[in-house]
Amino acid sequence: MFAEGEYKDSRGRKQRLYYMNRDGFAFIAFGFTGKKADDFKLKYIQAFNEMENRLRQRQIQQPANNFPKSYAEALRVIANLTERIKKSDDEYIQLSIMYSELKREKEEQAIKQEIKKHLEEHKQTYSLQEIISPYGFKGVKGANLVNQILEHENLLRKKQLANGKYKWCLNGWAKNRGFKVYVNGFPKWTEKGKEYIENKLEELGYTRKEVAE
């Protein structure tokens, strides 16, 4: 009924997901709440009861006197069976449609939650200078000193550029932690990244308003 997989979210992170067939969805849907979920449950119960009634009414062997005695009677039997099959198919289609609608709603809710989480994490961004200035680190010299500290703490690494220069990048473990985002093409630290840097500086004995040598 279920199978495990993975997908990449809006920030390229690998996230776990689960595939399910109709039986798996029915198993989960019975735990849902709301009008559409209640409609699904009722339809499912009705279809099950109808199937049970038909099985009870079905005779293992048809008595000989019930066997069609003419071509016209045989056609009527076939027509009745066809109608019953069509009715079952219609019920199945209705259940399938409801299943698809519920599945789509759950997927939409998951996407909205992911977007909301992303916006919450990145609603406020900071330059490195904005984060480190209260600790007394000023200008390019102060930024380079902090970058070296963060390199020693395994948060940053130097990346060599084609022109011989280099830039500071997040280490692999930190890339998908929501520490940094790009705003109008420029890297910015998130609230989460700001908090991480502040905690590291304070662990190393730096305090706000302290002037770095």
Buried (B, 14 or more C-beta within 10 A) or exposed (E): EEEEEEEEBEBEEEEEEEEBEBEBBBEBBEEBEEEBBEBBBEBBEEBEEBEEEEEEEEEEEEEEEEEEEEEEEEEEEEEEEEEEEEEBEEBEEBBEEBBEEBBEBBEEEEEEEBEEEBEEBBEEBBBBBEBBBBBBBBEEEBBEBBBEBBBEBEBBBEEEEEEEEEEBBBEEEBBEBBBBBEEEEEBBBBBEBBEBBBEBBEEEEBEEEEEBE
